[in-house]
Amino acid sequence: MSEPIGFSGGSVAGPPMDVADAELAAAEKIRDGQVGSIHSWDLVTGADGPGSRMTLFMAGCGMRCQYCQNPDTWHMRDGTRRSVEQVMDRVARYRRLMTVTGGGLTISGGEPLLQDRFVANVFRRAKADLGIHTALDTAGLLGARLSDDELMDIDLTLLDIKSGLPDTYTRVTGRPLQPTLDFARRLSELGRTTWIRFVLVPGLTDAFENVEAVADIVQGLTSVERVEVLPFHQLGRFKWAATGEPYLLGDTKPPDAELLERVRGQFRARGLTVY
Ligand code: SF4
């Protein structure tokens, strides 16, 4: 990853901006969504949506999921600043690959909607300038930040429902469930294609009643194409040391085949397509 873009001031017509002015200009561009704080990029196939995709991981997340495997994405200050133009230039390089494979652009995180103006700007340009498929990977807590009009620029929402019982949801994430439910219903009412993601963590999210509650929520939505039950893993545990926060799942094992099948069966029993 190259260096962050700068906001150096000055021109032949006037004196250079001082540091405070430059910082103010940078803050305004972030607020307007002209500049975003980006953790990383990845080119993926068979994940984060259909076809071959460029996934843009935004920096910053207001949730604190016990099972988070990417705590290095939690803080916006740790990201690299990039303008909408810079992102679009990069995405455009892969347009042909995306088109040929039925892929597109996915914006993930962290929680991308912490930088909702930037995300909305990138999706608008991706549709208007490149005509590519777009996907948003979100936990839905901040879904109210996007207008109905902006949701029309998103072809697919990958919506994490991290638990179905409100108490369990808060224990898992540190945040309330209701905003995610509100966002899920809005996507449904607007007919926006949605894939639901549920991370199965033995001893944390696997209780029969908790899974039933997620399945009930999903069954009540009309625009869900599939449910993905994602087995918990420990690939990111080493990143927790740098957070200074205790990693509570150090002894937790991935779910075994029997548990996975039970949980997928609970969704299938409602006629849902499950992966
Ligand atoms: S929403 Fe995602 S990035 Fe944020 S804490 Fe949860 S798992 Fe980690």
Residues whose N, C-alpha, C, O or C-beta is under 5 A from the ligand:
A	BS01	SF4	C61 M63 R64 C65 C68 N70 G109 G110 E111 A139
